[in-house]
Amino acid sequence: MSNTMTELLGLIQKAYDIDPASIDPHKPLSEFGLDSLALAELMFNIEDHFHIDYPESRTGVQTLAELAQVVDEVRAAVQVK
Amino acid sequence: MSARDVVISGLGLVSPHGDDPAIAFEALLRGQSAINLWTREGLPPAAVASAAFSPERWFTKLQLVGVDRVSQMAVAAAEMARTDARWPEGIDPERIGVFIGSGMGGASALEDGYEAARSGRRVSPLTVVAAMTNAPAAHIAIRARAEGPVYTYSVACASSALAIAEAAKAIAAGEIDIAIAGGAEALLVPGVVRAWQALQTLATPDAADPGRSCRPFDLHRSGFALGEGAAMLVLESRQHAQDRGAPVRVRFAGSGISCDAQHMTKPQAQGQMRALRNALRASGLSPRDIGYCNAHGTATRVGDGVECEALRTVWGDDIDALRVSSTKSMHGHLLGAAGALEAVVTVLALEQRCAPPTPSCQEPDPACAVPLIRETKASLPDLRSAISNSFAFGGTNVVLAFSRND
C-alpha cells in the first residue's frame, strides 16, 4: 500500500471513525457511507493535510484508489516545478 | 372532546436542566437555576444557561459532517420526543410534518466561517449547510422520514411557539396526522453573545450568585440570560392517537397570534392583549378557566410590566385566580427554542397540577402586579388549563393554550 493511501485511510479513520480495513480502495466511497457532503469535507481535509490544491477537473473521482492517484500526481507536479 | 382535537403525545428536551423532562421539571419546581457565568478572554462576562450536551449518543462521526450544534440538539430532542410518544412504524410519510423554530440557526458554524475568513484561513465547504436556519428541521425530517410539510419559523423569541401553533393547525385542518414541533437554539458563541450584550438587554451577572442574575418581575431586574437547547413535542390528532393506542399527555387547546406592528423591540400591551384574546377564543376558554401562565417574562425593564398589564387587562377581576411565573429565571432565554421549552414546562405543570416559581424575584415590582408564584412546588389542585406566552422582537406575539386530557 502506498504511503498516500495509508495517510488517506488515516484521515478517514480520524474524521469519520471508519476502520481502514473495512474500506476497499477500488469501490466508490459512497459504499462506505461518505455522501457528497462528506466527500466535500474530505477534499478540504486532503488539501490541508497534503498542502495541495485539489484540481477542479478531478472532483468527480469515486474511489480511494483514484483519490490517492490524484494526490500523487499533484504532489509530483508541484515537485517538478 | 372530538376526534379532530389535537393532543400532545410526546416530549423531548435538551436543556440547561438536562434531557429528561421529568427531572428538568422537578428542578424547576424546586427553584433550581441553571444559569452560570460565561467568561471569555477580552469579553465582558455574561450570565448564560448552557446545556451539557454531547452528540455521540445520537450521531456517528460520519453523521456529524456539516451538522451544527443547533441541529444536533434538535435531532436529539426530536428523537426523545418520538420515543416518549411511542412513535410507530409505518406512518404514511406524507402525513408527517416537522415544524421547527430557530432564531439564529447554526451560529457556531457561521462564527467559525467568519473567523476563518477574517484570519485568512480557508472556510469549511459545509459552513452554509451547517449554518442555515432550516437545517434543524431538515435533519429531523431525514431521521423521521417526514415527507409532508417541513417548515422553519424564525420569529425571534416566538419562533418555536409559532411552530407549535402551526403544527396544531395543520393537524386540525386534516393536512397531516402527526407532527414533530418545537425549537432549537445554540448561540453561545463569542460573536453572538457580544451582539446581545451590545443591545443591552442581558442581565447584569450577579457575581455572588450567578443563578439569580435574571430576575423577572423583580424591582431590580436587568434583563435576561441567554440559554441554549432544544425542546420538541409530538402533536397528533386525537383520532390518530386513539387508533394507535398512543399515550396522551394533554390536549392542545388553541393558540392566539398577533403582531404589535409598532416597534422592533419595544413590546406593546395592545398587541399582547390581542394574542391573549385570540388564544382564549380559539380554545373556547375564558380567563377564569386558566389556572397557570408561563409568562414570557424576560426580565427586561419594559417587557415584564407590559406583559403584566396585558394579562391584567384581559383577565380583569379573574386575575386573582391566575398564577404566573417566568421559568426563564432558571433555564435562561432559549430565544428560538424558548416557546417550545416553556410549552413543555406548561404541559408538565398541567399533568402534575403543580407549577414552578420565579425564585429570583425577591422584591416584586408594583408594575408587575399579577399573582406571581413565589413558593416552590406550588400546588394547583384545580388546574385544568394553562397558557404559555411568547412575545418576540419584531412584535409577533404567540400564546399557546393547553388543557388537561381528563
Boltz contact constraints between the chains, C-beta under 6 A:
constraints:
  - contact:
      token1: [A, 16]
      token2: [B, 61]
      max_distance: 6.0
  - contact:
      token1: [A, 16]
      token2: [B, 62]
      max_distance: 6.0
  - contact:
      token1: [A, 17]
      token2: [B, 61]
      max_distance: 6.0
  - contact:
      token1: [A, 33]
      token2: [B, 62]
      max_distance: 6.0
  - contact:
      token1: [A, 37]
      token2: [B, 65]
      max_distance: 6.0
  - contact:
      token1: [A, 37]
      token2: [B, 66]
      max_distance: 6.0
  - contact:
      token1: [A, 37]
      token2: [B, 126]
      max_distance: 6.0
  - contact:
      token1: [A, 38]
      token2: [B, 65]
      max_distance: 6.0
  - contact:
      token1: [A, 40]
      token2: [B, 125]
      max_distance: 6.0
  - contact:
      token1: [A, 41]
      token2: [B, 65]
      max_distance: 6.0
  - contact:
      token1: [A, 41]
      token2: [B, 126]
      max_distance: 6.0
  - contact:
      token1: [A, 44]
      token2: [B, 125]
      max_distance: 6.0
